[in-house]
Amino acid sequence: MSNKILIISGPTATGKTDLAVKLAQKFNGELVSTDSCQIYKGLDIGTGKDQPDQTPIHLVDLITPDQKFSVAQFQQLGLKIIQKLHHQNKLPVLVGCSGFYLDSLINPNYNTFSIKPNKFLRFILSHLSVKTLQKIYKTLDPLGFSKLNNSDINNYYRLTRRIEIKLFKHNRHHSISNIKYDILHLSLTAPMSFLYRRIDTRVQKRLNMGFLDEIKNLLKKYNWSHPGLQIAAYQCLKPYFDYQKSNDNLSKKKILSDCLKQWSYAEHSDARRQSCWFRSRAKDATFFDITQPDFEKKINKLVSQWYTRS
């Protein structure tokens, strides 16, 4: 049974999924998403959820927007998927930009399953604002805080769980798996100005794809306080929907324009944070600038050499 894992990481808008699909098709692989936003059913356009033809992608559409979900739960599911793919002689291709989710699969020796919910701590934290929780977690774990995307940063439940884990005084390291993986980690990069332009274009494209209708349909079943709708793309459009009762069309257009700008800025921030994190933390990764015309050719050569190595 093979123990190889291919990782395609990097900041948002670098084209990770497109590249991952090409490599999966060439090297008998299947995609394993490490995106903390794409776990929610029905949140498709706003999260850029790709469903590639003829290439399975795992760990998307796991829960509904009103459900809670932890990194520990993701880790448990993800490790099972990787094991299953290896038994099928398939190459797991991990793709995404959520640092916590990726870490939970490739560095599984730290097990948080044994850390039980602290009801007293949760009661105290429940009376605090998200901004206060952010400050607490940043103080407790600056490096961990630097991994968070806008969805994680604004998610009360995820912040609470991470604070809970950091404050647990009896941390024990458990070996989840004795398997040593043969990992090839490719991390895509690009100048920030290039990514900003891509993000701005993508925001408009997603709006044209029917993003407002997607939110409208979601609000028939869920509300803005549910975990899935804490994702920045959706929260940035909240002022527009709050203003829908107005008959002032000019004001509506202005508010929509402002919402889209905020959405773009939020993704710009994500791109900067993710880029810094992968540069500082992904020590074993090989970096490729996607603005270079031959980057895919170099990647294919490197993957081919690694894949055929016993």
Summary of the structure (lengths in Angstrom):
residues: 310
radius of gyration: 19.9
end to end distance: 11.5
largest distance: 67.3
contacts: 945
relative contact order: 0.18
helix: 52%
strand: 10%
